[in-house]
């Protein structure tokens, strides 16, 4: 694609990078075939190619974002399926991230939308605040159908209430900073990003991760100074808050690396993993550039760590069929595709993949709150494909997907919880109802 940025514009590192990305695009349109919003809406401007044209025009002319640009960029899930499809290697992720920052700096959103974005930014990265908010939402979820009106604000409120769990889990006894010693001879030392929303919604995921890794001979450290990875703010275009959160993690993990050393930074929420693996790019012009690049290189999804250190089950095959949902952030953002499925098979599960496994479920961070109608259509489409597998349960490696797909006919369980169970850990709570249903079927 031909561009015409001025020399002055290209002195800005972000603009220079966007220029390079734009010049890589050859207009082929392969990306439209795998874009969820184009699949649903059929509008060229709701495809990666269409958004690229809008972003190019906005950045090249150095003009404030318009309502039209904002509408179509906001509808992008950042699922990155287009990057998997693209034969030219267009880094759409970095381009749309730049566009979102430009939008936040130049466009004034309606007051209600600004307030919602600020609220999400103030709550989700902070587990204590988020827990209190969820308790309130859980009390009000049964009244979601009484929310009046069909406005976007009303849709978003109903979506937030609907997604709130009926009961908020209590904090885990293991949910604390510190060092969890390896069982037996120490084979390695890793830092675990415990996340923010996941710690509140499903503390059992971190518990299972720590149990499994320590059982495999890995010492697990949870640094006191680490926190949210910054993904939520980053994808809303809130540059400074995102960088502040990421900078704290770089410092926390850097101190561990300089001390007793680290073999990996383990991440069991793939949405966070995609962002952490991009810290090197995000900080490329910052004083922390070298440290960020080194720690990005150490970041690994938990499935990658389990493969590296030789996961092995210790229980008999469970006789269960798992429908594996490939989170977009894992399969497209990190290119981790085989490891989770191979591990589940090694653990004794029968693994099935649904049709359209490359298409997003509609979670996409806060997307199911900000764009509830599109997210709902994608959820229903995904669940229909998962149901057709006839599996007993759904496994995924991202808390956002697990939350989005919950409430259907099949329970959702994090992959690492199943793997921990088959290697000596406790049975996940979702398994008991499946066993009851199986026994009922046998009686009939």
Buried (B, 14 or more C-beta within 10 A) or exposed (E): BEBEBEEEBBEBEBBEBBBBBBEBBEEEEBBBEBBBBBBBBEEBBBBBBBBBBBBBEBBBEBEEBBEEBBEBBBBBBBBBBBBBBBEEEBBBBBBBBBBBBBBBEBBEBEEEBEEBBEEBBEBBBBBEBBBBBBBEBBEBBEEBEEBEEEEBBBBBBBBBBBBBBEEBBEBBEBBEEEEBEBBEEEBBBBBBBBBBBBBBBBBBBBBBBBBBBBBBBBBBBBBEEBBBBBBBBBBBBBBEBBBBBBBBBBBBBBEBBEEEEBBBBBBBBBBBBBBBBBBBBBBEEBEBBEBBBBBBEBBBBBBBBBBEBEBEBEEEEBEBBBBBBBBBBBBBBBEBBEBBBBBBEBBBBBBBBBEBBBBBBBBBBBBBBBBBEBBBBBBEBBBEBBBEBEBBBBBBBBBBBBBBBBBBEBBBBBBBBBBBBBBEBEBBEBBEEBBEEEEEEEEE
